[in-house]
């Protein structure tokens, strides 16, 4: 049985939250998303915020095994990112580093220190939709040569790609410098993130840049799944907290029929339902976070993600409803939470796939 | 009380508790409480489901451990909070059920501690602590359910007594209870909330009648209680005249906590495992999906209960959060029992006339009351909206 991970004291967490609040308040998340939607925009995230996050030393090492005791603090970062609608390539970097440290690929084409402090970034490819290695046939690795193409949300300033590909003996991971890959901008996703198509044209890779031990790759993916689900649950919680808070403010200031709309019982009961969803989400996330100390926490991580996803999508939909017509406009930020909730809910496995995993495992 | 010396130090006390429980807890009182009826209710008409249940009640009573943290003069053992927590921990570890189910302990006692005179405490607390007197609650009336403050039962002062007339409804187990704590109207000249008082009435008084109400579950845990010119000593008034609404609200917080506990997820077996045990094609994909969803939901509710109970106990959360628990737990209980019943209907292994099936059917039907009793879900939402969310 795993020992519970270290639980940070409330005062430690409060200090950390204050620091994150200060850091993330430097940018307006909704405004950043609006900017990123413009075709002429040449950035995918706020560089100074990214540097600020990395300076906390929370990026996992790309060489050493993942330190599970950092999960509560990482969760706090993702909660704050959700709350402030901040877009950063943090999950991408965490996933890459966890995989790299698990399969020991050569980092000769990169600077280890720069990876550790976020100045260089390696982006995972095909991992998100293929955590079980079930279908990654878009890309194949045969005799040390990588071919194929895929689409997804990638940051254009990546220094390298860590690719999950089909191999003769199952699945493989390949590390490819970004300069070897053709990138084509496709457009903007639901949450404002920018999508690209990547082309890998028969790229020759040395042995040190490939891991064809399928069992080792699948094992590393299990860790990634636990970490990603927990962090996404935290991000979904953060955005739900913010959407709820904004909605409460609206109910207490908006007047119709000569009275504040928050005085109507129909809206009060909707608000209470949202509050209950939020409180259950917070309680479950907090509880499960104290139980997870490795891949044996897969079930708890799935529970947190599934519950947070269902609650956040429902809560943000209610938030739009309670805002009324203004909630449907792009001018009002509340819609961004709804879109973010739906996007995050489907990252690293949607509800049906995750629940199916529990059903099969039990 | 037993003459056994109780150790003072926490370590020695834990060992003492563990040994005592090993020597004194019969096997028949171990296991999860499914309903409050799984422990005896005490009172003048006390009955026990088994010899083990009676033995456990008497042994715990002899130790004054039915309410171990109450002081000696009130019938408790006077244990401090540390030793009380140790005892509860050891009882839980050994899987022991409570020795007594009691509205007196769960609901009335907090009111007596806060609002009653010392004389009233000494009169009523020891019989509660010893399970000698069973209490019921006289709040709702045929015309005052969710609008509780609209109650019409009148208590008119007549010398050293009140003369009480009215009808109370949904008085749980009134026909088996010895005393009733009642909300009565003592003043009709002031606002409806200000005219209410909190009165204790002996059910053996002349003019008290009870009529069980048959529910959709086939059971009759609730009664209608008729008060017809019942003479009640003025000394049975708790607090001041007109203070009843304040006391009523205070008590309701404890009632909601009790309902949340009683309706809580006592059955720890997962719904998914029950669904998977059904033979195909009875457990279709939809049933499996709903079962696993319900398991996750229940875990979230359990986490919420633990978090909120801790928060209220430590003073970090206001008592109004009990309404959030009541809302969450009762709805979860309905969802769980609904699915369990649906699975029983799908099962080839159970007959409609099996005891287990009948019990489940009764529990499933009974659970519909969970979201009505003790303040309906809609009332809880009103409370949460006003007191927690501070909506206008």
Interface residues (C-beta under 8 A of the other chain):
Chain A: X248 X251 X252 X259 X260 X262 X263 X265 X268 X269 X271 X272 X273 X275 X276 X279 X280 X281 X282 X283 X284 X286 X287 X288 X303 X306 X307 X352 X355 X358 X359 X362
Chain B: X270 X272 X273 X276 X288 X289 X292 X293 X296 X297 X299 X300 X301 X303 X304 X306 X307 X308 X324 X327 X328 X378 X381 X382 X384 X385 X388 X389 X390 X391 X392
